Amino acid sequence: MRIELRDVVKRFGAATAVDRVSLGVGDGELFTLLGPSGCGKTTLLRMIAGFYPVDGGEIRFGERRVDGLPPYERNIGMVFQNYALWPHMTVRGNVTYGLRLRKLAAAEIGRRLAAGLAKVNLTGLEDRYPGQLSGGQQQRVALARALVLSPDILLLDEPLSNLDAKIRVQVRGEIRALQKDLGITTVYVTHDQEEALSLSDRVAVMRDGRVQQVAPPKALYERPANRFVADFVGTNNFIPGVVKERAGAHALVQTALGPVRARPAAELAPGAACVLAVRPENVALDGAGENVVEGRVRLAAYLGNTLRYDVETTTGLVLKVDVGDPWHHEVLPAGRAVRVAFPASVTLVLRDD
């Protein structure tokens, strides 16, 4: 089932929470709304669900306009951040609650219960209460409750935020595998950029009620549309500068570090203020290649699979440098003189906004 949003608006008093958002979600796609708290992502999800009326624009499921319909006429499945399980009901009671409201036959309810629990690996736990389950199991109950309704669209509002880090990684993999297996159109809300990158077919980054960029995870990470996206998704070094000249696929930018060759990600004329973005993993400590800068190690942080250095350049600008495979890398002490370099091909020129 395809979802289409056309210039949708939501206001709460004088505040505009969603500001003329237009998006399309493909049939069977897992589409993530990503952004900081207060950006409008959950409000937008609740508008799709029918919990909030739209104040402008329209929402379509396939060819059918649904923004005037109540939630129960949209055939959606919803998983909430707090799972919203009835504590006095067993797993069986929680999962079949919606089916009983629809007055399905007992045999059909039993069939859907068994199938739903099998999909989320909870077979045999039908008679347990939520208080007897782990956080990950409770999340699976909420997911099964949504899936047994055979929805056209699945909506998930930060479903992993209450789980421990290791369980979160495990369950998000299960959600992705299940979504692919079922082929159900899914809209997922999160503020966790790693979660968004690992789960999604495409991601929409939101800020102040507006969409900043829509792209597949790899493109979003490697080719952010602006400084906000580059800063919110992953880690970047930002270097202010002014465009000096354009030459083919590259630009020459004057910075406090000197002239830097980079790859334009925006149409900027010579003389325009800009900011360079280069990710720590794309900065090399060997000082070979393009855009070589001298500095000293200010701080070294061991992150398990990575060593992260803060290198203070001679201008005072601090660059983050990631070194992979720390097993075979000597940790450099603070004060050690180094030469860092970053290729033009992975150094982006962005508008300074």
C-alpha positions in Angstrom: 0.0 0.0 0.0 1.5 3.3 -1.1 1.2 6.4 1.2 1.2 9.9 -0.2 1.3 13.1 1.9 0.5 16.3 0.0 1.4 19.6 1.7 0.1 18.4 5.1 0.0 20.9 8.0 -0.6 20.5 11.7 -0.9 23.4 14.1 -1.2 23.5 17.9 -2.4 27.0 18.7 0.1 29.4 17.2 2.8 26.7 16.8 3.1 24.9 13.5 4.3 21.3 14.3 4.2 20.0 10.7 4.7 22.6 7.9 3.6 21.7 4.4 5.2 18.3 4.3 4.9 16.3 1.1 6.2 12.7 1.0 5.6 9.4 -0.8 6.2 6.0 0.8 6.4 3.1 -1.6 4.4 -0.2 -1.4 6.4 -2.5 0.9 8.9 0.2 1.8 10.3 0.7 5.3 10.4 4.5 5.6 11.8 6.2 8.6 11.1 9.7 10.0 14.3 10.8 11.7 14.9 13.9 13.7 15.5 15.5 17.1 12.8 15.9 19.8 10.1 18.4 18.7 10.9 18.2 15.0 7.3 17.0 14.1 8.1 13.3 13.3 5.7 11.8 15.8 3.0 14.3 15.0 3.3 13.4 11.4 3.0 9.7 12.2 -0.1 10.3 14.3 -1.6 12.3 11.4 -1.0 9.2 9.1 -2.7 7.1 11.8 -5.6 9.4 12.1 -5.0 10.3 15.8 -4.5 14.0 14.8 -6.7 15.7 12.2 -4.8 17.6 9.4 -5.1 21.4 9.3 -4.1 21.5 5.7 -3.2 19.2 2.8 -4.2 15.6 2.3 -3.2 12.0 3.0 -3.8 9.1 0.6 -3.4 5.4 1.0 -3.1 4.1 -2.5 -5.8 6.0 -4.5 -8.0 6.5 -1.4 -8.0 9.8 0.5 -8.0 9.1 4.2 -7.3 12.3 6.1 -11.0 12.6 6.9 -11.3 9.0 8.1 -11.0 7.8 11.8 -8.2 5.5 12.6 -10.4 2.3 12.6 -11.3 2.9 9.0 -7.7 3.2 7.8 -6.6 -0.4 8.4 -3.4 0.4 10.1 -1.3 -1.4 12.8 0.3 0.8 15.4 3.2 0.1 17.8 3.6 2.7 20.5 6.8 3.8 22.3 5.5 2.5 25.7 3.9 -0.7 24.0 0.5 0.2 25.6 -0.1 -3.4 26.9 -3.0 -4.1 29.3 -1.2 -5.2 32.5 -4.2 -7.3 33.6 -4.4 -9.2 30.3 -2.2 -12.1 29.3 -0.3 -12.2 26.0 -3.2 -14.0 24.5 -5.6 -11.3 25.7 -3.4 -8.4 24.5 -2.7 -9.8 21.1 -6.3 -10.7 20.4 -7.9 -7.6 21.8 -8.4 -5.9 18.4 -9.7 -9.1 16.8 -12.3 -9.5 19.5 -13.4 -5.9 19.0 -13.9 -6.8 15.4 -16.0 -9.8 16.5 -14.1 -12.3 14.5 -15.0 -16.0 14.9 -13.1 -17.8 17.7 -11.4 -20.2 15.3 -10.1 -17.3 13.2 -8.9 -15.5 16.3 -7.1 -18.6 17.4 -5.5 -19.0 14.0 -4.3 -15.4 13.9 -3.0 -15.6 17.4 -0.9 -18.6 16.7 0.5 -17.2 13.5 1.2 -13.8 15.0 3.1 -15.2 18.0 5.1 -17.5 15.7 6.2 -14.5 13.6 7.6 -12.7 16.7 9.0 -15.9 18.4 6.6 -15.9 21.3 4.9 -19.2 20.9 4.3 -20.8 24.3 4.0 -17.5 26.2 0.3 -17.0 25.6 -0.6 -17.2 29.2 2.0 -14.9 30.6 1.2 -11.3 31.8 3.2 -8.3 30.6 4.9 -8.0 34.0 6.3 -11.5 33.5 8.0 -10.6 30.2 11.3 -8.8 29.4 11.2 -5.5 27.6 12.1 -7.1 24.3 9.3 -9.7 24.8 6.8 -6.9 25.6 7.8 -5.1 22.4 7.2 -8.3 20.4 3.7 -8.6 22.0 2.9 -5.1 20.8 4.1 -5.9 17.4 2.1 -9.1 17.2 -1.0 -7.3 18.3 -0.6 -4.9 15.4 0.2 -7.6 12.8 -2.7 -10.0 13.6 -5.1 -7.2 12.4 -3.6 -7.8 8.8 -3.1 -4.1 8.4 -2.2 -2.5 5.1 0.3 -0.2 6.8 2.4 -0.6 9.9 3.3 2.4 12.0 6.0 2.3 14.7 6.6 5.2 17.1 10.1 4.8 18.6 9.4 1.2 19.6 12.9 0.4 20.8 13.7 3.5 22.9 12.9 1.7 26.2 15.1 -1.3 25.5 18.7 -1.8 26.6 21.3 -1.1 23.9 22.2 -4.8 23.1 18.5 -5.9 23.0 17.7 -2.8 20.9 20.1 -4.0 18.2 18.7 -7.5 18.3 15.1 -6.5 18.1 15.6 -3.9 15.3 17.1 -6.7 13.2 14.1 -8.9 13.9 11.8 -6.0 12.9 13.6 -5.5 9.6 13.6 -9.2 8.8 9.9 -9.5 9.6 9.0 -6.4 7.6 10.9 -7.7 4.6 9.2 -11.1 4.9 5.7 -9.7 5.1 6.3 -6.9 2.6 4.2 -4.5 4.5 4.5 -0.8 4.0 6.0 0.6 7.2 6.6 4.1 8.6 9.1 4.1 11.5 9.8 7.0 13.8 13.1 7.4 15.7 15.6 10.0 16.9 18.4 7.4 16.7 20.4 7.9 13.5 22.1 4.5 13.7 18.7 2.8 14.0 17.4 4.7 11.0 20.4 3.9 8.8 20.4 0.2 9.7 16.6 -0.4 9.3 15.4 1.8 6.4 14.9 1.7 2.7 14.7 5.5 2.8 14.9 8.1 5.5 13.3 11.5 5.9 15.3 13.9 8.1 13.0 16.5 9.8 13.7 19.8 11.5 11.2 22.3 12.9 8.2 20.6 11.2 9.9 20.5 7.7 11.6 17.7 5.8 15.3 18.5 5.2 16.2 15.6 3.0 14.8 12.2 1.8 17.3 9.6 0.7 18.4 6.0 1.1 20.7 5.5 4.1 24.0 5.4 2.2 23.2 8.6 0.2 22.0 10.4 3.3 25.3 9.6 5.1 27.6 10.3 2.2 25.8 13.2 0.6 23.9 15.2 3.2 21.8 18.0 1.7 22.8 20.7 4.3 24.7 21.3 7.4 21.9 20.2 9.7 21.6 16.8 8.1 25.4 16.4 8.0 25.5 17.2 11.8 22.5 15.1 12.8 23.4 12.0 10.9 26.7 10.7 12.1 29.7 12.8 13.1 31.4 15.5 10.9 34.2 18.0 11.1 33.0 21.4 10.0 35.4 23.9 8.6 34.1 27.4 7.6 35.3 28.8 4.4 34.7 30.9 1.2 34.5 29.4 -2.3 37.4 30.7 -4.3 36.8 28.8 -7.6 35.0 25.9 -9.3 37.0 23.5 -11.4 35.0 20.6 -12.8 33.9 18.2 -10.1 35.8 20.1 -7.4 35.9 23.5 -5.7 38.8 25.3 -4.1 37.7 26.8 -0.7 39.7 29.2 1.3 39.7 28.3 5.0 41.6 29.1 8.2 43.6 25.9 7.4 44.5 27.3 4.0 43.1 26.4 0.6 41.2 23.1 0.6 40.0 21.1 -2.4 36.5 19.6 -1.9 33.4 18.2 -3.7 30.5 20.6 -3.9 27.2 19.3 -2.5 25.4 22.6 -3.3 25.5 25.2 -6.1 27.8 27.9 -4.7 29.4 30.6 -6.7 32.9 31.9 -6.1 32.8 34.3 -3.1 30.0 32.5 -1.3 30.4 31.6 2.3 30.3 27.8 2.9 31.2 25.1 5.4 33.3 22.0 4.6 32.1 18.7 6.1 34.5 15.8 6.4 33.8 12.7 8.5 36.4 11.5 11.0 36.8 8.2 9.3 37.8 10.0 6.1 40.7 11.9 7.8 44.0 10.1 7.7 46.8 10.5 10.3 49.6 9.6 7.8 49.6 13.1 6.3 49.7 11.8 2.7 47.5 12.9 -0.1 45.4 16.1 -0.5 44.5 18.8 2.0 47.4 18.1 4.4 47.2 19.9 7.8 49.7 19.9 10.7 48.6 19.6 14.3 49.0 17.9 17.7 47.0 15.2 19.4 44.9 16.8 22.1 42.9 13.7 23.1 42.6 10.0 22.3 39.5 8.0 23.0 39.3 4.2 22.7 35.9 3.2 21.3 36.4 -0.5 20.9 36.5 -0.9 17.1 37.8 2.6 16.6 40.3 5.0 18.1 39.1 8.6 17.9 41.7 11.5 18.1 41.0 15.1 18.7 43.8 16.8 16.7 44.3 20.5 17.3 45.6 22.3 14.2 48.0 25.2 14.2 45.1 27.5 13.7 43.3 26.2 16.9 40.6 24.3 14.9 40.1 20.8 16.3 39.6 17.9 13.9 38.2 14.5 14.9 40.1 11.6 13.3 39.0 8.0 13.5 41.5 5.2 13.1 40.1 1.7 12.5 41.6 -1.6 13.7 43.0 -0.2 17.0 44.4 -3.7 17.8 47.3 -2.8 15.4 47.6 0.8 16.2 49.7 2.4 18.9 47.7 5.0 20.8 49.4 8.3 20.3 50.0 10.4 23.4 48.6 13.9 23.9 51.0 16.5 22.4 52.3 14.3 19.6 52.8 16.2 16.4 50.9 14.7 13.5 50.0 15.5 9.9 46.4 14.8 8.9 45.0 14.7 5.4 41.5 14.4 3.9 40.8 13.7 0.2 38.8 16.1 -1.9 36.4 13.3 -2.9 35.0 12.9 0.6 35.2 16.6 1.7 31.8 18.2 1.0 31.1 21.9 0.4 27.8 22.8 2.0 25.8 26.0 2.4 26.6 27.7 5.7 23.0 27.6 7.1 
